[in-house]
Amino acid sequence: MAPIITETREGLRARRQAIYAHLGVSPDEFRRLAETSTLTGEEWDARDELAEISFLLGDDTSE
Amino acid sequence: MTSLEERSRAFAEEVQNTLNAVLVGDFEIVSRRVEGSERYIVQPRDRRHIPLSVGGTHLADLVLAIFLDMDRAGKYLKAVRSDFKLNSTLDRTPLLRLEYKADMHTDPIAHWQFHAERGAFSHLLGRAHAHRPDQVKSPTTCHRCTSL
């Protein structure tokens, strides 16, 4: 059977903050960027990972 | 272990077997969750991209994530979202995207997006054509390809 990877909520929240800090943007700024601009490869990865974190934390209802 | 956890593992195993049947390479499909939740994401371990090669040359990556949540009855797992991408190795951005989102209201629930407006797509098709001209038309002569 495939393995289950169990993450902590604190770990995911810290990872989300680290992504925004690395990109140097706020959540709102990145949301606008993703909606209106051509993303770089790094930004695409960030977009995907942020969506995954929001889903796992259950705070993706407004997406 | 909950039955939903078992089902997510079984589904991840099914995805693993399907990919093993059509792709070469070393990758492991896992099911991710957060403690105390019954939401899962089935995807490669450590969110790794799966390398895709043409004639032994790594030209693209497969990126996939399947989001599982309980259905309205709260009994069964349901795929509520999935993201499949074919990324160019030239700039790591998508050439193709297949996106499914069960609660989508503005766009179709499932749709393809082709990022064919740039050279990376022609590069991939050109290399594939050089390797298998009987299977892949040249991007410089294929009118259907250039009009994507």
Backbone of each chain as ProteinMPNN parsed JSONL, in Angstrom:
{"seq_chain_A": "MAPIITETREGLRARRQAIYAHLGVSPDEFRRLAETSTLTGEEWDARDELAEISFLLGDDTSE", "coords_chain_A": {"N_chain_A": [[0.848, -1.207, 0.0], [0.384, 2.287, -0.592], [2.28, 4.88, 1.061], [1.185, 6.918, 3.862], [1.527, 10.322, 4.432], [1.724, 12.276, 7.147], [1.133, 15.517, 8.068], [1.812, 18.386, 10.171], [-0.335, 20.982, 11.433], [0.92, 23.305, 12.266], [3.358, 23.092, 10.974], [2.592, 23.282, 8.282], [1.506, 25.855, 8.213], [3.75, 27.35, 8.794], [5.303, 26.72, 6.59], [3.797, 27.924, 4.587], [4.072, 30.635, 5.25], [6.798, 30.849, 4.815], [6.964, 30.512, 2.07], [5.682, 32.828, 1.046], [7.426, 34.726, 2.129], [9.795, 34.073, 0.833], [9.132, 34.687, -1.798], [8.705, 37.337, -1.472], [6.312, 38.741, -1.285], [2.982, 39.712, -0.281], [0.114, 37.722, 0.78], [-2.184, 38.771, -0.566], [-0.993, 40.277, -2.601], [0.288, 38.238, -4.031], [-1.898, 36.761, -4.874], [-3.13, 38.561, -6.628], [-1.093, 38.77, -8.497], [-1.03, 36.147, -9.518], [-3.464, 36.081, -10.78], [-3.327, 37.976, -12.764], [-0.895, 38.066, -14.117], [1.84, 36.654, -16.07], [3.2, 33.807, -14.819], [6.337, 32.843, -13.331], [8.38, 29.83, -13.39], [9.03, 29.209, -10.736], [7.053, 30.659, -9.399], [4.778, 29.346, -10.287], [5.129, 26.865, -9.024], [4.929, 27.741, -6.385], [2.288, 28.674, -6.352], [0.887, 26.284, -6.724], [1.683, 24.833, -4.438], [0.758, 26.45, -2.354], [-1.995, 26.259, -2.759], [-2.36, 23.573, -2.164], [-1.634, 23.522, 0.541], [-3.628, 25.181, 1.636], [-5.873, 23.621, 1.095], [-5.363, 21.289, 2.631], [-5.343, 22.385, 5.187], [-7.918, 23.192, 5.316], [-8.847, 25.739, 4.788], [-9.661, 26.701, 2.355], [-12.033, 27.524, 1.312], [-12.756, 29.926, 0.206], [-11.483, 30.064, -2.165]], "CA_chain_A": [[0.0, 0.0, 0.0], [1.13, 3.547, -0.63], [2.413, 5.477, 2.394], [0.474, 8.136, 4.268], [2.4, 11.34, 5.011], [0.913, 13.119, 8.027], [1.779, 16.797, 8.347], [1.217, 19.14, 11.283], [-0.893, 22.284, 11.035], [1.942, 24.322, 12.491], [4.345, 22.95, 9.912], [2.042, 23.793, 7.026], [1.389, 27.32, 8.298], [5.111, 27.896, 8.698], [5.73, 26.566, 5.199], [3.094, 28.948, 3.806], [4.738, 31.916, 5.508], [8.125, 30.812, 4.187], [6.784, 30.697, 0.619], [5.451, 34.26, 0.796], [8.653, 35.458, 2.458], [10.773, 33.817, -0.236], [8.707, 35.431, -2.989], [8.734, 38.754, -1.148], [4.998, 39.341, -1.528], [1.933, 39.364, 0.677], [-0.88, 36.835, 0.156], [-3.014, 39.513, -1.53], [-0.165, 40.616, -3.767], [0.516, 37.043, -4.839], [-3.174, 36.406, -5.501], [-3.308, 39.451, -7.786], [-0.071, 38.38, -9.47], [-1.441, 34.887, -10.148], [-4.656, 36.309, -11.596], [-3.154, 38.962, -13.823], [0.428, 38.07, -14.747], [2.451, 35.398, -16.472], [4.011, 33.364, -13.691], [7.575, 32.12, -13.58], [8.316, 28.462, -12.912], [9.022, 29.23, -9.274], [5.749, 31.142, -8.952], [3.811, 28.259, -10.522], [5.305, 25.91, -7.931], [4.387, 28.357, -5.173], [0.829, 28.694, -6.501], [0.406, 24.919, -6.481], [1.907, 24.415, -3.047], [-0.152, 27.223, -1.498], [-3.335, 25.672, -2.899], [-2.349, 22.305, -1.427], [-1.631, 23.83, 1.977], [-4.965, 25.675, 1.992], [-6.799, 22.481, 1.089], [-5.105, 20.409, 3.775], [-5.728, 23.094, 6.405], [-9.365, 23.407, 5.293], [-9.2, 27.158, 4.68], [-9.682, 26.974, 0.92], [-13.411, 27.67, 0.864], [-12.946, 31.173, -0.542], [-10.719, 30.018, -3.427]], "C_chain_A": [[0.874, 1.245, 0.0], [1.211, 4.15, 0.778], [1.513, 6.692, 2.592], [1.511, 9.084, 4.882], [1.521, 12.267, 5.847], [1.697, 14.369, 8.403], [1.107, 17.448, 9.557], [0.671, 20.468, 10.762], [0.156, 23.389, 11.194], [2.986, 24.278, 11.368], [3.857, 23.516, 8.593], [1.92, 25.314, 7.05], [2.77, 27.975, 8.181], [5.618, 27.817, 7.262], [5.066, 27.642, 4.319], [3.752, 30.317, 4.006], [6.097, 31.979, 4.821], [8.025, 31.033, 2.68], [6.583, 32.177, 0.299], [6.718, 35.077, 1.065], [9.694, 35.279, 1.351], [10.423, 34.608, -1.5], [8.737, 36.939, -2.747], [7.43, 39.466, -1.43], [4.054, 38.937, -0.403], [0.973, 38.385, 0.0], [-1.742, 37.549, -0.879], [-2.227, 39.863, -2.789], [0.053, 39.396, -4.652], [-0.768, 36.602, -5.546], [-3.398, 37.255, -6.749], [-2.322, 39.08, -8.891], [-0.518, 37.145, -10.242], [-2.626, 35.087, -11.083], [-4.363, 37.154, -12.833], [-1.849, 38.848, -14.599], [0.828, 36.681, -15.222], [3.43, 34.978, -15.387], [5.305, 32.717, -14.159], [7.408, 30.676, -13.083], [8.247, 28.385, -11.401], [7.664, 29.683, -8.739], [4.658, 30.101, -9.193], [3.901, 27.231, -9.395], [4.697, 26.443, -6.641], [2.862, 28.35, -5.206], [0.255, 27.316, -6.169], [0.531, 24.54, -5.004], [0.988, 25.168, -2.092], [-1.581, 26.669, -1.566], [-3.419, 24.356, -2.119], [-2.404, 22.55, 0.084], [-3.021, 24.299, 2.417], [-5.968, 24.535, 2.051], [-6.606, 21.614, 2.322], [-5.531, 21.064, 5.083], [-7.23, 23.374, 6.45], [-9.761, 24.854, 5.22], [-9.234, 27.599, 3.226], [-11.074, 27.281, 0.415], [-13.632, 28.925, 0.048], [-12.226, 31.156, -1.874], [-11.652, 29.799, -4.604]], "O_chain_A": [[1.981, 1.236, 0.539], [0.308, 3.951, 1.591], [1.137, 7.386, 1.647], [2.282, 8.683, 5.754], [0.666, 12.966, 5.304], [2.782, 14.289, 8.979], [-0.018, 17.104, 9.917], [1.161, 21.006, 9.769], [0.259, 24.289, 10.361], [3.431, 25.317, 10.882], [4.618, 24.156, 7.866], [2.191, 25.984, 6.053], [2.924, 29.02, 7.549], [6.281, 28.734, 6.777], [5.7, 28.197, 3.422], [3.96, 31.06, 3.047], [6.499, 33.024, 4.309], [8.896, 31.666, 2.083], [7.226, 32.719, -0.6], [7.04, 36.002, 0.32], [10.386, 36.227, 0.982], [11.305, 35.131, -2.181], [8.786, 37.724, -3.693], [7.422, 40.648, -1.772], [4.288, 37.969, 0.32], [1.01, 38.23, -1.22], [-2.005, 37.002, -1.95], [-2.739, 39.756, -3.904], [0.011, 39.499, -5.878], [-0.726, 36.127, -6.681], [-3.803, 36.746, -7.793], [-2.671, 39.076, -10.072], [-0.402, 37.094, -11.466], [-2.782, 34.357, -12.061], [-5.071, 37.057, -13.836], [-1.708, 39.479, -15.646], [0.238, 35.674, -14.83], [4.373, 35.704, -15.074], [5.367, 32.123, -15.236], [6.414, 30.347, -12.436], [7.491, 27.587, -10.847], [7.18, 29.152, -7.739], [3.722, 29.984, -8.401], [2.881, 26.781, -8.873], [4.04, 25.713, -5.898], [2.218, 28.052, -4.2], [-0.726, 27.195, -5.434], [-0.398, 23.998, -4.407], [0.492, 24.59, -1.126], [-2.285, 26.619, -0.557], [-4.437, 24.066, -1.49], [-3.13, 21.869, 0.808], [-3.528, 23.863, 3.451], [-6.812, 24.485, 2.946], [-7.576, 21.245, 2.983], [-6.023, 20.388, 5.987], [-7.759, 23.749, 7.496], [-10.897, 25.195, 5.551], [-8.879, 28.733, 2.904], [-11.292, 27.299, -0.796], [-14.588, 28.998, -0.725], [-12.328, 32.111, -2.644], [-11.198, 29.732, -5.746]]}, "seq_chain_B": "MTSLEERSRAFAEEVQNTLNAVLVGDFEIVSRRVEGSERYIVQPRDRRHIPLSVGGTHLADLVLAIFLDMDRAGKYLKAVRSDFKLNSTLDRTPLLRLEYKADMHTDPIAHWQFHAERGAFSHLLGRAHAHRPDQVKSPTTCHRCTSL", "coords_chain_B": {"N_chain_B": [[-6.248, 3.088, 11.934], [-8.307, 4.915, 9.731], [-11.127, 4.072, 7.625], [-11.283, 5.77, 5.48], [-8.705, 6.699, 5.274], [-7.428, 4.341, 4.564], [-8.621, 3.991, 2.09], [-7.645, 6.19, 0.702], [-4.972, 5.524, 0.568], [-5.129, 3.203, -0.936], [-6.059, 4.297, -3.3], [-3.894, 5.944, -3.99], [-2.044, 3.954, -4.459], [-3.163, 2.814, -6.708], [-2.882, 4.902, -8.54], [-0.108, 4.981, -8.609], [0.456, 2.444, -9.775], [-0.73, 2.765, -12.261], [0.801, 4.849, -13.387], [3.298, 3.609, -13.355], [2.902, 1.754, -15.317], [3.066, 3.127, -17.669], [5.149, 4.919, -17.648], [8.694, 5.443, -17.271], [11.191, 5.464, -14.683], [11.986, 6.604, -11.326], [9.777, 7.038, -8.925], [7.564, 7.872, -6.248], [4.269, 7.516, -5.299], [2.298, 9.099, -2.922], [-0.001, 9.547, -0.158], [-1.016, 12.496, 1.228], [-1.794, 14.071, 4.299], [-3.249, 16.136, 6.888], [-2.815, 16.242, 10.371], [-5.578, 14.979, 12.192], [-7.483, 15.401, 10.233], [-9.674, 14.555, 7.493], [-8.987, 14.994, 4.925], [-7.176, 14.513, 1.925], [-4.25, 14.503, -0.138], [-3.206, 13.113, -3.058], [-0.193, 12.469, -4.496], [3.156, 12.753, -5.957], [5.85, 11.792, -3.772], [7.228, 14.257, -1.619], [6.388, 16.246, -3.299], [7.566, 15.998, -5.747], [8.422, 16.427, -9.194], [7.631, 14.421, -12.009], [9.936, 13.135, -14.161], [9.91, 13.353, -17.718], [10.928, 11.849, -20.676], [12.334, 12.06, -23.964], [13.569, 9.899, -26.191], [15.558, 9.358, -24.329], [16.341, 11.837, -23.436], [15.725, 14.262, -21.055], [12.959, 16.169, -21.209], [10.595, 17.243, -20.291], [8.312, 17.643, -17.498], [6.039, 15.822, -15.494], [3.483, 16.986, -13.495], [1.487, 16.377, -10.778], [-1.461, 16.339, -8.777], [-3.963, 15.135, -6.719], [-6.853, 15.922, -5.127], [-8.546, 14.854, -2.32], [-11.616, 14.527, -0.617], [-14.234, 14.137, 1.836], [-17.403, 12.896, 0.73], [-20.74, 14.351, 0.393], [-22.3, 12.843, 2.079], [-20.537, 12.119, 3.943], [-19.226, 9.724, 4.051], [-17.678, 8.594, 2.033], [-14.676, 8.886, 0.067], [-14.039, 11.576, -2.136], [-12.905, 12.826, -5.212], [-12.193, 16.07, -5.3], [-10.774, 17.941, -6.536], [-8.325, 18.196, -9.074], [-5.067, 18.483, -10.381], [-3.213, 18.402, -13.225], [-0.191, 18.748, -14.85], [1.935, 19.45, -17.616], [5.124, 20.274, -17.657], [7.573, 22.355, -19.154], [11.057, 21.71, -19.403], [12.659, 23.777, -20.017], [11.877, 26.283, -18.969], [10.438, 25.629, -16.771], [7.734, 26.113, -16.655], [4.169, 25.631, -17.294], [3.201, 23.67, -20.147], [0.976, 22.288, -20.858], [-2.156, 22.037, -19.186], [-4.388, 20.218, -17.204], [-7.178, 20.754, -15.511], [-9.319, 20.158, -12.806], [-12.062, 20.973, -10.898], [-14.372, 20.52, -8.538], [-16.167, 22.354, -7.448], [-16.21, 24.497, -9.128], [-17.339, 27.567, -10.459], [-17.174, 29.62, -12.318], [-15.502, 28.908, -14.544], [-15.496, 26.01, -16.782], [-16.029, 22.873, -15.084], [-14.072, 20.929, -15.495], [-11.2, 21.374, -17.42], [-8.953, 21.845, -20.19], [-5.873, 23.553, -20.567], [-3.851, 25.092, -22.887], [-0.601, 26.108, -23.293], [0.59, 27.223, -25.697], [1.804, 29.257, -26.951], [4.429, 29.87, -27.068], [8.004, 29.309, -27.548], [8.82, 27.028, -26.175], [6.968, 24.985, -26.421], [7.087, 24.342, -29.137], [9.715, 23.499, -29.158], [9.598, 21.126, -27.633], [7.854, 19.567, -29.241], [9.346, 19.519, -31.588], [11.653, 18.098, -30.848], [10.5, 15.677, -30.152], [9.404, 14.961, -32.589], [11.738, 14.598, -34.087], [12.671, 12.307, -32.927], [10.596, 10.422, -33.126], [9.318, 10.477, -35.893], [7.232, 9.243, -37.175], [5.195, 9.25, -35.382], [4.892, 11.785, -34.23], [4.092, 14.847, -35.555], [5.978, 17.358, -37.304], [6.438, 20.5, -35.733], [6.754, 22.631, -37.425], [5.511, 22.053, -39.75], [3.05, 21.111, -39.183], [-0.102, 22.106, -39.405], [-2.273, 21.997, -37.735], [-1.051, 21.835, -35.283], [0.368, 24.262, -35.07], [-1.698, 26.0, -34.906], [-2.706, 25.879, -32.427]], "CA_chain_B": [[-6.375, 3.715, 10.615], [-9.701, 5.02, 9.31], [-11.375, 3.469, 6.314], [-10.978, 6.765, 4.459], [-7.251, 6.683, 5.113], [-7.126, 3.143, 3.779], [-9.048, 4.208, 0.703], [-6.711, 7.129, 0.049], [-3.757, 4.755, 0.29], [-5.423, 2.307, -2.059], [-6.138, 5.117, -4.506], [-2.519, 6.321, -4.322], [-1.427, 2.748, -5.036], [-3.708, 2.668, -8.05], [-2.214, 5.916, -9.37], [1.274, 4.507, -8.775], [0.486, 1.339, -10.733], [-1.065, 3.306, -13.581], [1.97, 5.573, -13.904], [4.363, 2.629, -13.606], [2.598, 1.017, -16.545], [3.274, 3.944, -18.867], [6.327, 5.785, -17.515], [9.873, 4.891, -16.623], [11.715, 6.39, -13.68], [11.818, 6.243, -9.932], [8.943, 7.998, -8.208], [6.656, 7.211, -5.31], [3.025, 8.24, -5.071], [1.902, 9.013, -1.519], [-1.199, 10.281, 0.223], [-0.681, 13.462, 2.287], [-2.917, 14.553, 5.096], [-2.839, 16.879, 8.074], [-3.308, 15.549, 11.568], [-6.951, 15.258, 12.592], [-8.326, 15.756, 9.094], [-9.961, 13.494, 6.537], [-8.674, 15.458, 3.572], [-5.934, 13.893, 1.467], [-3.747, 14.835, -1.477], [-2.41, 12.034, -3.649], [0.785, 13.105, -5.373], [4.487, 12.188, -5.726], [6.481, 12.122, -2.489], [7.952, 15.528, -1.569], [5.892, 17.09, -4.394], [8.521, 15.953, -6.851], [7.906, 16.321, -10.542], [8.028, 13.161, -12.631], [10.611, 13.475, -15.418], [9.468, 12.717, -18.964], [12.051, 11.897, -21.606], [12.17, 11.68, -25.369], [14.833, 9.318, -26.634], [16.533, 9.415, -23.242], [16.608, 13.221, -23.034], [14.694, 14.807, -20.172], [12.437, 17.366, -21.862], [9.399, 17.782, -19.642], [7.981, 17.038, -16.204], [4.63, 15.65, -15.156], [3.153, 17.457, -12.148], [0.108, 15.951, -10.512], [-1.985, 16.344, -7.404], [-5.393, 14.816, -6.698], [-7.34, 16.338, -3.807], [-9.649, 13.989, -1.908], [-12.36, 14.971, 0.561], [-15.409, 13.307, 2.019], [-18.585, 13.31, -0.014], [-21.718, 15.04, 1.228], [-22.793, 11.912, 3.091], [-19.496, 11.949, 4.951], [-18.855, 8.305, 4.13], [-16.769, 8.148, 0.981], [-13.756, 9.877, -0.474], [-14.417, 12.101, -3.446], [-11.903, 13.714, -5.794], [-12.833, 17.382, -5.422], [-9.915, 18.785, -7.37], [-7.089, 17.552, -9.544], [-4.211, 19.319, -11.227], [-2.187, 17.706, -13.991], [0.539, 19.707, -15.686], [3.141, 19.058, -18.339], [6.009, 21.435, -17.576], [8.796, 22.36, -19.949], [12.291, 21.808, -18.617], [13.371, 25.002, -20.393], [11.574, 27.375, -18.038], [9.677, 25.04, -15.654], [6.342, 26.572, -16.646], [3.326, 24.629, -17.949], [2.839, 23.635, -21.557], [-0.413, 21.805, -20.835], [-2.746, 21.866, -17.86], [-5.732, 19.667, -17.089], [-7.613, 21.131, -14.173], [-10.672, 19.77, -12.418], [-12.439, 21.508, -9.592], [-15.784, 20.15, -8.459], [-17.024, 23.483, -7.079], [-15.95, 25.62, -10.02], [-18.567, 28.243, -10.874], [-16.977, 30.527, -13.446], [-14.981, 28.134, -15.665], [-15.979, 24.62, -16.772], [-15.512, 22.116, -13.932], [-12.805, 20.35, -15.933], [-10.812, 22.001, -18.674], [-7.558, 21.849, -20.612], [-5.29, 24.835, -20.969], [-2.656, 24.899, -23.7], [0.285, 27.281, -23.311], [1.308, 26.887, -26.928], [2.154, 30.497, -27.623], [5.859, 30.174, -26.92], [8.921, 28.384, -28.199], [9.033, 25.788, -25.426], [6.086, 23.948, -26.959], [7.694, 23.931, -30.413], [10.939, 22.765, -28.813], [9.225, 19.771, -27.235], [7.325, 18.855, -30.404], [10.441, 19.323, -32.533], [12.507, 17.007, -30.362], [9.726, 14.434, -30.254], [9.308, 14.64, -34.02], [13.038, 14.085, -34.531], [12.845, 10.955, -32.382], [9.539, 9.537, -33.639], [8.598, 11.232, -36.922], [6.01, 8.54, -37.57], [4.188, 9.447, -34.348], [4.723, 13.205, -33.888], [4.34, 15.705, -36.7], [6.864, 18.485, -37.052], [5.684, 21.723, -35.422], [6.885, 23.619, -38.492], [4.675, 21.665, -40.885], [1.742, 20.651, -38.719], [-0.955, 23.292, -39.291], [-3.144, 21.855, -36.553], [-0.243, 22.115, -34.091], [0.718, 25.677, -34.962], [-2.872, 26.832, -34.664], [-3.196, 25.638, -31.071]], "C_chain_B": [[-7.85, 3.749, 10.21], [-9.881, 4.37, 7.947], [-11.078, 4.461, 5.2], [-9.477, 6.826, 4.21], [-6.834, 5.47, 4.281], [-7.486, 3.353, 2.316], [-8.112, 5.182, -0.018], [-5.403, 6.419, -0.295], [-3.968, 3.829, -0.905], [-5.481, 3.095, -3.366], [-4.743, 5.547, -4.947], [-1.786, 5.14, -4.966], [-1.897, 2.544, -6.478], [-3.061, 3.668, -9.01], [-0.775, 5.496, -9.643], [1.344, 3.42, -9.851], [0.186, 1.824, -12.15], [0.138, 4.017, -14.198], [3.12, 4.62, -14.208], [4.156, 1.903, -14.93], [2.947, 1.816, -17.793], [4.532, 4.803, -18.821], [7.496, 5.007, -16.934], [10.357, 5.91, -15.598], [11.34, 5.954, -12.285], [11.012, 7.334, -9.239], [7.983, 7.224, -7.316], [5.433, 8.081, -5.078], [2.597, 8.007, -3.623], [0.566, 9.725, -1.333], [-0.823, 11.189, 1.391], [-1.947, 13.852, 3.032], [-2.365, 15.436, 6.209], [-3.481, 16.196, 9.277], [-4.747, 15.967, 11.883], [-7.891, 15.606, 11.464], [-8.558, 14.54, 8.216], [-9.845, 14.003, 5.112], [-7.317, 14.906, 3.187], [-5.54, 14.485, 0.116], [-2.854, 13.699, -1.934], [-1.487, 12.664, -4.687], [2.152, 12.446, -5.141], [5.061, 12.656, -4.382], [7.311, 13.41, -2.626], [7.583, 16.458, -2.721], [6.854, 17.086, -5.582], [7.793, 15.88, -8.177], [8.431, 15.031, -11.162], [8.672, 13.472, -13.983], [10.085, 12.667, -16.594], [10.561, 12.921, -20.006], [11.608, 11.535, -23.014], [13.523, 11.166, -25.838], [15.925, 9.426, -25.585], [16.882, 10.817, -22.777], [15.431, 13.768, -22.225], [14.199, 16.136, -20.728], [11.258, 18.004, -21.129], [9.203, 17.082, -18.302], [6.474, 16.929, -16.075], [4.431, 16.074, -13.708], [1.714, 17.048, -11.878], [-0.221, 16.016, -9.029], [-3.487, 16.106, -7.49], [-5.889, 15.025, -5.272], [-8.581, 15.509, -3.461], [-10.289, 14.525, -0.633], [-13.553, 14.045, 0.716], [-16.559, 13.821, 1.16], [-19.61, 13.906, 0.949], [-22.273, 14.144, 2.338], [-21.772, 11.693, 4.195], [-19.01, 10.526, 5.085], [-17.737, 7.927, 3.169], [-15.84, 9.277, 0.568], [-14.207, 10.288, -1.864], [-13.267, 12.968, -3.946], [-12.588, 15.06, -6.046], [-12.01, 18.324, -6.29], [-8.757, 17.934, -7.872], [-6.369, 18.516, -10.469], [-3.184, 18.417, -11.897], [-1.505, 18.743, -14.867], [1.688, 19.014, -16.394], [4.017, 20.295, -18.396], [7.196, 21.275, -18.507], [10.003, 22.394, -19.019], [13.046, 23.092, -18.948], [13.139, 26.114, -19.376], [10.707, 26.924, -16.859], [8.246, 25.567, -15.572], [5.499, 25.614, -17.482], [3.203, 24.814, -19.462], [1.373, 23.232, -21.692], [-0.879, 21.742, -19.39], [-4.122, 21.23, -18.007], [-6.171, 19.901, -15.659], [-9.071, 20.723, -13.964], [-10.942, 20.328, -11.033], [-13.951, 21.359, -9.464], [-16.685, 21.348, -8.173], [-16.769, 24.712, -7.948], [-17.267, 26.243, -10.488], [-18.375, 29.086, -12.133], [-16.48, 29.79, -14.695], [-15.636, 26.76, -15.66], [-15.318, 23.837, -15.634], [-14.184, 21.457, -14.265], [-12.438, 20.973, -17.271], [-9.307, 21.868, -18.908], [-7.124, 23.279, -20.866], [-3.984, 24.534, -21.7], [-1.848, 26.195, -23.714], [1.201, 27.142, -24.536], [1.843, 28.113, -27.652], [3.656, 30.771, -27.607], [6.712, 29.03, -27.465], [9.092, 27.063, -27.488], [8.174, 24.65, -25.97], [6.648, 23.424, -28.285], [8.956, 23.112, -30.176], [10.614, 21.319, -28.471], [8.737, 18.968, -28.438], [8.43, 18.567, -31.413], [11.345, 18.174, -32.129], [11.782, 15.666, -30.469], [9.596, 13.993, -31.704], [10.617, 14.041, -34.523], [13.239, 12.64, -34.078], [11.851, 9.968, -32.973], [8.73, 10.27, -34.699], [7.311, 10.563, -37.387], [4.865, 8.786, -36.583], [3.883, 10.922, -34.074], [5.055, 14.049, -35.114], [5.265, 16.86, -36.312], [6.048, 19.742, -36.741], [5.783, 22.771, -36.521], [6.015, 23.282, -39.692], [3.265, 21.278, -40.478], [0.831, 21.877, -38.499], [-1.849, 23.214, -38.047], [-2.35, 22.173, -35.278], [0.004, 23.613, -33.946], [-0.499, 26.552, -34.718], [-3.432, 26.606, -33.263], [-3.358, 26.942, -30.312]], "O_chain_B": [[-8.557, 2.749, 10.327], [-8.918, 4.146, 7.214], [-10.671, 4.069, 4.106], [-9.033, 6.985, 3.073], [-5.982, 5.576, 3.399], [-6.749, 2.946, 1.418], [-7.825, 5.016, -1.204], [-4.8, 6.688, -1.334], [-3.1, 3.692, -1.766], [-5.014, 2.628, -4.405], [-4.435, 5.521, -6.138], [-1.006, 5.317, -5.902], [-1.12, 2.152, -7.348], [-2.732, 3.328, -10.146], [-0.279, 5.634, -10.761], [2.197, 3.476, -10.737], [0.781, 1.348, -13.117], [0.456, 3.821, -15.371], [3.833, 4.794, -15.196], [5.115, 1.489, -15.581], [3.109, 1.238, -18.868], [4.941, 5.356, -19.842], [7.311, 4.037, -16.2], [9.975, 7.079, -15.645], [10.506, 5.072, -12.08], [11.52, 8.429, -8.998], [7.639, 6.075, -7.593], [5.553, 9.247, -4.702], [2.54, 6.869, -3.156], [0.075, 10.41, -2.23], [-0.364, 10.71, 2.428], [-3.028, 13.946, 2.45], [-1.157, 15.476, 6.439], [-4.575, 15.64, 9.177], [-5.087, 17.149, 11.845], [-9.004, 16.066, 11.718], [-7.749, 13.612, 8.192], [-10.517, 13.511, 4.206], [-6.41, 14.836, 4.016], [-6.391, 14.91, -0.665], [-1.868, 13.364, -1.278], [-1.941, 13.306, -5.633], [2.291, 11.653, -4.21], [4.788, 13.766, -3.926], [8.003, 13.614, -3.623], [8.355, 17.346, -3.084], [6.937, 18.061, -6.327], [6.69, 15.341, -8.271], [9.548, 14.604, -10.868], [8.01, 14.021, -14.864], [9.847, 11.464, -16.487], [11.055, 14.033, -20.191], [10.639, 10.804, -23.217], [14.503, 11.911, -25.876], [17.099, 9.571, -25.926], [17.642, 10.977, -21.821], [14.284, 13.731, -22.673], [14.934, 17.123, -20.721], [10.962, 19.181, -21.334], [9.84, 16.069, -18.011], [5.73, 17.818, -16.489], [5.116, 15.59, -12.807], [0.822, 17.346, -12.673], [0.623, 15.781, -8.164], [-4.194, 16.784, -8.235], [-5.409, 14.39, -4.333], [-9.545, 15.473, -4.225], [-9.599, 14.924, 0.306], [-13.849, 13.255, -0.179], [-16.673, 15.019, 0.899], [-19.385, 13.961, 2.158], [-22.664, 14.626, 3.401], [-22.093, 11.149, 5.252], [-18.443, 10.153, 6.112], [-16.938, 7.037, 3.461], [-16.166, 10.457, 0.697], [-14.686, 9.475, -2.656], [-12.714, 13.761, -3.185], [-13.459, 15.166, -6.908], [-12.491, 19.372, -6.722], [-8.272, 17.053, -7.162], [-6.985, 19.26, -11.232], [-2.39, 17.754, -11.23], [-2.169, 19.525, -15.547], [2.327, 18.115, -15.849], [3.699, 21.256, -19.096], [7.755, 20.185, -18.634], [9.967, 23.036, -17.969], [13.978, 23.459, -18.232], [14.075, 26.802, -18.97], [10.291, 27.747, -16.043], [7.615, 25.472, -14.52], [6.042, 24.864, -18.293], [3.115, 25.928, -19.977], [0.637, 23.762, -22.524], [-0.103, 21.435, -18.485], [-4.924, 21.655, -18.838], [-5.618, 19.331, -14.719], [-9.926, 20.921, -14.827], [-10.138, 20.168, -10.115], [-14.712, 21.995, -10.193], [-17.839, 21.368, -8.602], [-17.076, 25.835, -7.549], [-18.197, 25.53, -10.867], [-19.305, 29.247, -12.923], [-16.989, 30.027, -15.791], [-16.259, 26.371, -14.673], [-14.176, 24.113, -15.268], [-13.276, 21.421, -13.434], [-13.284, 21.084, -18.158], [-8.51, 21.792, -17.972], [-7.909, 24.11, -21.323], [-3.125, 23.813, -21.192], [-2.354, 27.249, -24.1], [2.413, 26.967, -24.414], [2.276, 28.035, -28.801], [4.096, 31.814, -28.091], [6.217, 27.952, -27.793], [9.468, 26.071, -28.112], [8.596, 23.493, -25.98], [6.68, 22.216, -28.522], [9.233, 22.153, -30.897], [11.27, 20.396, -28.954], [9.152, 17.827, -28.637], [8.454, 17.498, -32.024], [11.754, 17.37, -32.967], [12.379, 14.652, -30.832], [9.668, 12.803, -32.012], [10.607, 13.084, -35.297], [13.893, 11.85, -34.759], [12.199, 8.829, -33.283], [7.585, 10.649, -34.451], [6.415, 11.216, -37.923], [3.701, 8.556, -36.911], [2.754, 11.272, -33.728], [6.162, 13.975, -35.647], [5.321, 17.274, -35.154], [5.062, 20.015, -37.425], [4.983, 23.706, -36.554], [5.801, 24.128, -40.56], [2.385, 21.132, -41.327], [0.989, 22.597, -37.513], [-2.136, 24.222, -37.402], [-2.898, 22.71, -34.315], [-0.127, 24.172, -32.858], [-0.358, 27.722, -34.361], [-4.519, 27.09, -32.946], [-3.762, 26.934, -29.15]]}, "name": "protein", "num_of_chains": 2, "seq": "MAPIITETREGLRARRQAIYAHLGVSPDEFRRLAETSTLTGEEWDARDELAEISFLLGDDTSEMTSLEERSRAFAEEVQNTLNAVLVGDFEIVSRRVEGSERYIVQPRDRRHIPLSVGGTHLADLVLAIFLDMDRAGKYLKAVRSDFKLNSTLDRTPLLRLEYKADMHTDPIAHWQFHAERGAFSHLLGRAHAHRPDQVKSPTTCHRCTSL"}
